[in-house]
């Protein structure tokens, strides 16, 4: 029988102990949405309804002139809400299918002259398509990931999986890996047992390149200072499968992970979550957003979360605090500037559960049986993981006219990760048994800094029957990182008394430095893409040229020797895809794409390795429910 865990220190921002979970909307054929609309002009109220429900509402501006809508609060379907808003207005609603509604004058008042037509709920802007598409549905219809522009997923000749905010809320996900549990082609090596990182494999390659709001996230020299983004901060999680270098530069052949932040909304909204659960879990979070001024030119959003929790493994904690403010300025209808910031700190004793052999866990081992499921083989006074990360940047967009738009996204970020732990190692060559498993203590802190900027010009025009969407861009990334790894200090796992009188050592100190790596990498890329649409056909063409360099300086502490390796790569990558969309929302497609990824290290002659290059040919069929 195990003695109970010692009393934990209080979480720095205070524990929130009340047990409550906000209920999420139930979905059916006619989904209901929780609404809180103020009394206001009818056209504004319809606009806010379209944004919150994700439907399309078409009406003539003259129909709503001088009319007001009552306040509306509660759970309604889009049709029910529209009918409530239109009471006494002399208007009625008709359904056009595919989540589209049309407003018209009632039979007794059809003397209105139709004027300018407004289409609300499908605006072609980043905020509308990403912040609201998928809020109330599992099925997202548009994405920026595959084309760096707002494109219908059904017409994108690539394999893209989208996990929407609605799905994450219903599943109650706490990590990115939990959000991707039902995504085909994705293997989550450590599932949810490692609270430090989101390790995964996409189409056989690990790890995928990671992006937040279209910009690459820090990864570090050895991957230990990679950013860990809490899913509560996100509007959606996407996996683009296959090479993505033609738009993003360095890419794994398997694919990329694309995350989209929650952005300010032009209507008031808010939620507070108070949770409790197994293993002493206590968590509080809130998400509030809305306009600052009456004109809706300044919008804000503030998302925060604090958690104190143990885990299934004894002495391993999962404590976190995160806050993410954002502010949007819209001086006119053609210009938008969104400032985003993010701070997070994870301070967890124990770090993560360590691997154990199959015999003694999955299989019983002789008369010793199985180890308890909460077995901790580390040292509670030594094992610890601290991650502190912050990001600051902006997203800017300006439309010169109806055809041409300029966008610029920029971010600077830093991740400091301090890891030290005692974990198991198998020294036997034939079998890994509990009796020949030994422990070793080590430390591997790493920090990384990254600056990245992406400039884009997008144009939309026609040449005869062909509709073009051209994207021209240039981006630049610079990441520097320092990794330090200690020597290994071996200690015993099961026969504790062979090395110490106390099973948990109180005098174990961090082993001396063994290796230090200073890494610096830069990438400059120029890319171009054309999406050509003709009738039901869509052709996507893309090409990119990258100049990349990476330098690693490795210090071996025992000898004092430093080895410097520099890699410089030029790469031309591309993609081509063709799709045809049938009336039944069925789209077969074929695609080809290539990738490159700089490598570190040298061969037997001391020459740097060439970059890893990949090619993929793919054919598939998409269906939009």
C-alpha positions in Angstrom: 0.0 0.0 0.0 1.4 3.4 -0.9 1.5 6.3 1.4 -0.5 9.3 0.2 1.3 12.1 -1.7 2.6 14.9 0.5 0.6 18.1 0.7 1.3 20.3 -2.4 2.4 23.9 -2.3 -0.4 26.3 -3.4 -0.4 27.3 -7.0 1.1 30.8 -7.5 -2.1 32.4 -8.8 -4.4 30.7 -6.4 -6.4 27.5 -6.8 -10.0 27.7 -8.0 -11.8 24.9 -6.2 -15.5 25.3 -7.2 -16.8 22.4 -9.3 -18.7 23.6 -12.4 -18.5 23.0 -16.1 -20.2 25.2 -18.6 -22.7 23.2 -20.7 -22.1 23.3 -24.4 -24.8 23.5 -27.1 -26.3 20.2 -28.2 -26.3 19.6 -32.0 -29.0 18.2 -34.1 -30.3 18.6 -37.6 -31.3 22.2 -36.8 -28.6 23.1 -34.2 -29.4 25.5 -31.4 -26.9 28.1 -30.3 -26.7 30.0 -27.0 -27.4 33.7 -27.9 -27.2 37.0 -26.1 -28.1 39.8 -28.5 -28.9 43.3 -27.3 -31.7 45.4 -28.5 -30.4 47.4 -31.5 -30.9 48.3 -35.2 -32.3 45.3 -37.1 -29.5 45.1 -39.6 -26.8 45.0 -36.9 -28.8 42.4 -34.9 -29.0 40.2 -38.1 -25.3 40.7 -38.6 -24.4 39.5 -35.1 -26.8 36.6 -35.4 -25.1 35.5 -38.7 -21.6 35.7 -37.1 -22.6 33.7 -34.0 -24.5 30.9 -35.8 -22.3 30.7 -38.9 -25.2 30.9 -41.3 -25.6 33.1 -44.4 -28.4 35.7 -44.4 -29.3 37.6 -47.6 -31.6 40.7 -47.6 -32.1 44.0 -49.3 -30.9 47.0 -47.2 -34.1 48.9 -47.8 -36.0 46.1 -45.9 -34.3 46.9 -42.6 -34.0 50.7 -42.8 -35.3 52.4 -39.7 -36.3 49.1 -38.0 -35.1 47.8 -34.7 -34.8 44.3 -33.2 -35.6 43.3 -29.6 -33.1 41.8 -27.2 -32.7 38.0 -27.6 -31.3 35.7 -25.0 -31.4 32.0 -24.7 -30.9 28.9 -26.9 -32.4 29.1 -30.5 -31.8 27.7 -33.9 -30.9 30.2 -36.6 -34.4 30.1 -38.0 -36.0 30.5 -34.6 -33.8 33.4 -33.7 -34.5 35.2 -37.1 -38.2 34.8 -36.5 -38.0 36.4 -33.1 -35.9 39.3 -34.4 -38.4 39.9 -37.3 -41.5 40.0 -35.2 -43.5 43.2 -36.0 -41.1 44.2 -38.8 -43.3 43.1 -41.7 -40.6 40.7 -42.8 -40.4 36.9 -43.1 -37.7 34.4 -43.6 -37.3 31.7 -46.2 -34.6 28.9 -46.3 -32.4 28.5 -49.4 -30.6 25.4 -48.1 -26.9 25.0 -47.1 -27.4 27.2 -44.0 -28.6 30.1 -46.2 -31.7 32.3 -45.4 -33.4 35.1 -47.3 -35.5 37.9 -45.9 -38.4 39.3 -47.8 -41.4 41.5 -47.2 -44.6 39.7 -46.1 -47.4 39.3 -48.6 -49.2 42.3 -47.3 -46.2 44.6 -47.5 -44.3 43.8 -50.7 -44.2 47.3 -52.1 -40.5 47.8 -51.1 -38.0 48.4 -53.9 -35.0 46.2 -53.7 -31.7 48.0 -53.4 -28.2 47.0 -52.4 -28.0 43.3 -51.3 -26.0 42.4 -48.2 -24.5 39.0 -47.6 -23.6 38.4 -44.0 -21.9 35.5 -42.3 -19.5 34.6 -45.2 -17.2 37.6 -45.3 -13.9 36.9 -47.0 -11.7 38.0 -44.1 -9.4 36.1 -41.8 -11.4 37.1 -38.7 -14.7 35.9 -40.1 -13.7 32.7 -41.7 -11.4 31.5 -38.9 -12.9 33.0 -35.8 -16.5 31.9 -36.5 -16.4 29.1 -39.1 -16.5 26.0 -36.9 -17.5 27.7 -33.6 -20.9 26.0 -33.7 -20.1 23.0 -35.9 -17.8 20.1 -36.2 -17.6 20.7 -40.0 -15.4 23.6 -41.0 -16.0 24.8 -44.6 -13.0 27.1 -45.1 -9.3 27.2 -44.2 -6.2 29.4 -44.6 -3.7 26.5 -44.1 -3.6 24.9 -47.5 -3.4 28.1 -49.5 -2.6 31.0 -47.1 -5.8 32.5 -48.2 -9.5 31.9 -47.3 -10.4 28.9 -49.5 -13.2 26.4 -49.4 -11.9 23.1 -48.1 -13.9 21.1 -50.6 -12.1 23.0 -53.4 -8.6 22.7 -51.9 -6.8 19.7 -53.6 -4.9 18.7 -50.4 -5.7 16.5 -47.5 -6.6 18.8 -44.5 -8.2 17.8 -41.2 -9.8 20.5 -39.1 -10.7 20.2 -35.4 -13.0 23.1 -34.7 -13.7 24.9 -31.4 -17.1 23.2 -31.1 -15.4 19.7 -31.3 -12.7 20.7 -28.8 -15.4 22.0 -26.4 -17.5 18.9 -26.6 -14.5 16.6 -26.1 -13.2 18.7 -23.3 -9.6 18.6 -24.7 -6.8 19.7 -22.4 -3.9 19.3 -24.9 -3.2 19.5 -28.6 -2.7 15.8 -28.7 -6.1 15.2 -27.2 -7.6 17.4 -29.9 -6.1 15.2 -32.6 -7.1 11.8 -31.1 -9.6 11.2 -33.9 -7.5 12.5 -36.8 -6.6 9.9 -39.4 -2.9 9.5 -40.2 -1.8 11.0 -36.9 0.0 8.9 -34.3 0.3 10.3 -30.8 3.4 8.6 -29.4 3.0 9.6 -25.7 -0.8 10.1 -25.9 -1.6 12.3 -22.9 1.0 11.0 -20.5 3.5 13.7 -21.2 2.4 17.2 -20.0 5.6 18.8 -21.3 5.4 18.4 -25.1 3.0 17.6 -27.9 4.9 14.8 -29.7 3.2 13.3 -32.7 3.8 11.6 -36.0 2.0 12.6 -39.2 2.0 10.1 -42.1 5.1 8.3 -40.6 7.2 11.4 -40.1 7.9 13.1 -36.7 7.7 15.8 -35.7 5.5 17.8 -38.0 6.5 21.5 -38.5 4.3 23.6 -36.1 2.7 26.9 -37.0 0.5 29.4 -35.0 -1.5 31.9 -37.1 0.6 31.1 -40.2 4.0 31.7 -38.5 6.4 29.0 -37.4 6.8 28.3 -33.7 10.2 27.8 -31.9 11.5 24.3 -31.7 15.0 24.7 -30.3 18.3 22.9 -31.1 17.0 19.5 -29.9 13.3 20.0 -29.6 13.1 20.5 -25.8 12.3 24.2 -26.0 9.4 23.8 -28.4 6.4 25.9 -27.7 3.4 24.2 -26.0 0.1 25.9 -26.8 -2.9 25.4 -24.6 -6.0 24.5 -26.8 -8.2 26.8 -24.7 -6.4 29.7 -26.6 -7.3 28.3 -30.0 -10.2 28.6 -32.4 -9.1 25.5 -34.4 -6.4 22.9 -34.8 -5.5 21.7 -38.3 -3.3 19.1 -39.9 -2.1 19.6 -43.5 -0.9 16.3 -44.7 2.1 15.9 -47.0 4.8 18.4 -48.0 4.0 22.1 -47.3 7.3 23.7 -48.4 5.8 25.5 -51.5 4.1 27.9 -49.1 5.9 27.6 -45.8 9.5 26.6 -46.5 11.1 24.0 -44.2 8.6 21.2 -43.9 8.4 17.5 -42.9 7.3 15.2 -45.8 4.5 14.0 -43.5 2.8 17.4 -43.0 2.4 20.3 -40.7 0.4 21.3 -37.6 -1.4 24.6 -38.0 -3.0 26.4 -35.0 -5.3 29.4 -35.1 -5.7 31.8 -32.1 -8.9 33.1 -30.8 -9.3 36.6 -32.2 -11.4 39.6 -31.0 -15.0 39.6 -32.0 -17.3 42.5 -33.0 -20.0 41.3 -30.7 -20.0 40.9 -26.9 -19.3 37.4 -25.7 -17.9 35.8 -22.6 -17.6 32.6 -20.6 -16.2 31.5 -17.3 -15.2 27.9 -16.5 -14.6 26.4 -13.1 -13.5 22.8 -13.1 -12.5 20.0 -10.7 -11.7 16.4 -11.4 -9.5 13.4 -10.6 -6.1 13.6 -9.0 -6.9 16.9 -7.2 -7.5 18.8 -10.4 -8.6 22.4 -10.0 -8.9 24.7 -13.0 -10.4 28.1 -13.7 -10.6 29.9 -17.1 -12.3 32.8 -18.8 -12.7 34.1 -22.4 -14.2 37.5 -22.9 -14.4 39.6 -26.1 -16.3 42.4 -27.8 -16.1 46.0 -29.1 -14.5 48.8 -27.1 -16.4 51.6 -28.9 -19.9 52.0 -30.3 -18.7 52.0 -33.9 -16.9 48.7 -33.5 -13.6 50.1 -34.7 -11.7 48.8 -31.7 -12.2 45.2 -30.5 -10.6 43.2 -27.7 -10.3 39.7 -26.4 -8.8 38.3 -23.2 -8.3 34.6 -22.6 -6.8 33.2 -19.4 -6.4 29.9 -17.6 -4.9 28.6 -14.3 -4.6 25.0 -13.2 -3.3 23.0 -10.3 -3.4 19.3 -10.6 -1.7 16.0 -9.8 -1.7 13.1 -12.4 -2.1 9.4 -12.4 1.6 9.0 -11.7 2.6 9.8 -8.1 4.6 13.0 -7.5 4.0 14.2 -11.1 2.1 17.5 -11.3 0.3 19.3 -14.2 0.3 23.0 -13.0 -0.1 25.9 -15.5 -1.0 29.5 -15.9 -1.6 31.2 -19.2 -2.9 34.6 -20.4 -3.5 35.8 -23.9 -4.7 39.4 -24.7 -5.4 40.6 -28.2 -6.7 44.0 -29.6 -8.0 44.8 -33.1 -8.0 48.2 -34.7 -10.2 48.9 -37.8 -9.8 52.5 -38.8 -11.9 51.8 -41.9 -13.6 49.0 -43.7 -10.4 48.1 -45.7 -7.8 48.1 -42.9 -7.3 45.8 -39.9 -4.5 45.6 -37.3 -4.6 42.9 -34.6 -2.1 42.9 -31.8 -1.5 39.6 -30.1 0.4 38.6 -26.9 0.8 35.4 -25.0 2.4 34.4 -21.7 2.5 30.9 -20.2 4.3 29.2 -17.3 4.3 25.5 -16.5 5.9 24.7 -13.2 5.5 21.0 -12.4 7.3 18.8 -10.0 8.0 15.3 -11.5 7.8 16.6 -15.1 6.2 13.6 -16.7 5.6 9.8 -16.3 8.6 7.8 -17.5 8.5 4.7 -19.6 8.4 1.3 -18.0 9.0 -2.2 -19.4 6.0 -4.3 -20.7 6.8 -7.1 -18.2 5.8 -5.8 -14.8 3.2 -3.5 -16.2 1.2 -4.8 -19.2 2.3 -8.4 -18.4 2.7 -9.9 -14.9 6.3 -10.6 -14.0 6.6 -13.9 -12.1 5.6 -13.8 -8.4 6.3 -10.1 -8.3 3.1 -9.4 -10.2 2.5 -6.0 -11.7 3.8 -2.6 -10.7 1.0 -0.2 -9.5 -0.3 2.1 -12.2 0.9 5.2 -10.2 4.5 3.9 -10.1 7.0 6.8 -10.1 10.6 5.8 -10.7 12.1 9.3 -10.4 13.2 11.3 -7.4 10.5 13.6 -6.0 13.1 16.0 -4.6 15.0 16.2 -8.0 12.6 15.7 -10.9 11.1 19.0 -12.2 9.9 20.6 -15.4 9.6 24.4 -15.8 8.5 26.0 -19.1 8.1 29.7 -19.5 7.2 31.1 -22.9 5.9 34.4 -24.3 5.0 35.7 -27.7 4.2 39.2 -29.1 3.2 40.1 -32.6 0.6 41.4 -35.0 -1.6 40.6 -38.0 -2.1 43.5 -40.5 -4.3 43.6 -43.5 -5.2 46.3 -46.0 -7.4 46.1 -49.1 -6.3 48.6 -51.8 -9.5 47.8 -53.8 -11.8 44.9 -54.5 -9.0 43.0 -56.3 -5.8 43.5 -54.3 -5.0 43.0 -50.6 -1.7 43.3 -48.6 -1.2 41.2 -45.4 1.8 41.2 -43.0 2.1 38.9 -40.0 4.9 39.3 -37.5 5.9 37.6 -34.2 8.8 37.4 -31.8 8.8 34.7 -29.1 11.0 33.1 -26.5 10.7 29.7 -24.8 12.7 28.7 -21.7 12.5 25.0 -20.7 14.3 23.6 -17.7 14.1 19.8 -17.4 15.7 17.4 -15.0 14.6 13.9 -14.2 15.5 10.4 -13.2 14.3 7.8 -15.7 14.8 4.2 -16.5 17.2 2.4 -18.8 17.4 -1.2 -19.9 20.9 -2.6 -20.0 20.0 -6.2 -20.9 20.5 -7.1 -24.6 17.9 -9.8 -24.8 15.0 -8.6 -22.7 13.9 -5.6 -20.7 12.9 -6.9 -17.3 12.1 -5.0 -14.1 15.0 -6.7 -12.3 17.6 -5.4 -14.8 16.1 -1.9 -15.3 18.4 0.8 -13.8 17.8 4.5 -13.3 19.9 7.5 -14.3 19.7 11.1 -13.4 20.2 13.8 -16.0 19.3 17.4 -16.9 18.6 19.0 -20.3 17.6 22.6 -20.1 17.1 24.5 -23.4 16.0 28.0 -24.5 15.1 29.3 -27.9 14.3 32.7 -29.5 12.5 33.2 -32.8 11.6 36.2 -35.0 9.5 35.5 -38.0 7.7 37.8 -40.5 5.5 36.9 -43.6 4.4 39.5 -46.2 1.7 38.6 -48.7 0.0 40.3 -51.7 -3.2 38.7 -52.9 -5.1 39.5 -56.1 -8.4 38.3 -57.5 -9.3 38.8 -61.2 -10.6 37.0 -64.2 -9.1 36.1 -67.6 -12.0 35.1 -69.8 -13.9 32.2 -68.1 -11.0 31.6 -65.6 -11.1 33.1 -62.1 -7.7 33.6 -60.6 -6.6 34.1 -57.0 -2.9 35.1 -57.0 -0.7 35.0 -53.9 2.8 36.5 -53.9 4.9 36.5 -50.7 8.2 36.7 -49.0 8.9 35.5 -45.4 11.9 35.5 -43.1 12.7 33.5 -40.0 15.6 33.5 -37.5 15.8 31.2 -34.6 18.6 30.9 -32.0 18.8 28.3 -29.3 21.0 26.9 -26.6 20.9 23.4 -25.3 22.7 22.0 -22.3 22.9 18.3 -21.4 24.4 16.9 -18.2 26.3 13.7 -17.8 24.3 10.6 -16.8 24.4 9.5 -13.2 23.2 5.9 -12.8 21.2 4.8 -9.8 19.1 1.7 -9.0 15.4 1.2 -9.7 14.0 -1.7 -7.7 16.8 -2.5 -5.2 16.9 0.9 -3.7 18.9 -0.1 -0.7 21.8 -1.2 -2.9 22.6 2.5 -3.4 20.8 4.4 -0.7 19.0 3.7 2.6 16.1 5.9 1.5 14.1 4.9 -1.6 13.8 8.6 -2.5 17.2 10.3 -2.4 17.2 13.8 -0.8 20.8 14.6 -1.7 20.7 13.9 -5.4 22.2 16.9 -7.2 22.3 17.8 -10.9 25.1 16.0 -12.7 27.9 18.2 -14.2 27.6 19.5 -17.8 28.4 17.0 -20.5 27.4 18.8 -23.8 26.4 22.3 -24.8 24.9 23.2 -28.2 24.5 26.7 -29.6 22.3 26.7 -32.7 21.4 29.5 -35.1 19.2 29.1 -38.3 17.9 31.6 -40.8 15.5 31.2 -43.7 14.4 33.5 -46.5 11.7 32.4 -48.9 9.9 33.8 -51.9 6.7 32.1 -53.0 3.9 32.4 -55.6 0.6 30.6 -56.0 -2.3 30.7 -58.4 -5.7 29.2 -57.7 -7.6 28.9 -60.9 -11.3 28.2 -61.0 -13.3 27.3 -64.1 -16.9 26.0 -63.7 -16.5 23.1 -61.1 -12.8 22.7 -61.8 -10.1 24.1 -59.4 -6.4 24.1 -60.3 -3.8 25.0 -57.7 -0.2 25.9 -58.8 2.5 26.9 -56.4 6.3 27.4 -56.3 8.8 28.6 -53.7 12.5 29.3 -53.5 14.3 29.2 -50.1 17.7 30.2 -48.9 18.4 28.5 -45.6 21.4 28.3 -43.3 22.0 26.6 -40.0 25.0 26.6 -37.7 25.6 24.3 -34.7 28.5 24.8 -32.2 28.9 21.7 -29.9 31.0 21.9 -26.8 32.2 18.6 -25.2 32.8 19.6 -21.6 35.2 16.6 -20.8 37.7 17.7 -23.5 36.8 21.4 -23.9 36.7 20.8 -27.7 34.1 22.7 -29.8 32.9 21.5 -33.2 31.2 23.9 -35.6 29.0 22.7 -38.4 27.4 25.0 -40.9 24.8 24.0 -43.5 23.7 26.2 -46.3 20.9 25.1 -48.6 19.0 26.5 -51.6 15.8 24.7 -52.5 13.1 25.1 -55.1 9.8 23.4 -54.1 6.4 23.3 -55.6 2.9 21.8 -55.7 0.1 21.2 -58.2 -3.4 20.0 -57.5 -6.6 19.6 -59.5 -10.1 18.9 -58.2 -13.6 18.7 -59.5 -16.7 19.4 -57.3 -19.9 17.6 -58.1 -23.3 19.0 -57.1 -23.5 16.3 -54.4 -20.6 18.0 -52.5 -18.3 15.2 -53.6 -14.8 16.3 -54.9 -12.2 13.9 -56.3 -8.7 15.4 -56.5 -5.1 14.6 -57.5 -2.0 16.5 -56.2 1.7 16.5 -56.2 3.9 18.4 -53.7 7.6 18.5 -52.6 9.4 19.5 -49.5 12.9 20.2 -48.0 14.3 20.2 -44.5 17.9 21.2 -43.6 19.8 18.6 -41.7 22.5 18.9 -39.1 25.5 16.7 -38.6 28.3 15.4 -40.8 29.1 12.2 -42.6 32.2 10.0 -42.1 34.4 12.5 -44.0 33.3 15.4 -41.9 31.1 17.0 -44.7 27.7 18.4 -43.7 24.7 16.3 -44.6 22.5 17.5 -47.5 19.0 18.7 -46.8 16.2 16.1 -46.5 13.9 16.3 -49.6 10.5 14.7 -50.0 8.0 14.2 -52.8 4.4 13.1 -52.6 1.8 12.1 -55.2 -1.7 11.9 -53.8 -5.2 11.1 -55.1 -8.4 11.2 -53.0 -12.0 12.1 -52.7 -13.5 14.7 -50.4 -17.1 14.8 -49.1 -18.7 17.8 -47.4 -21.4 16.7 -44.9 
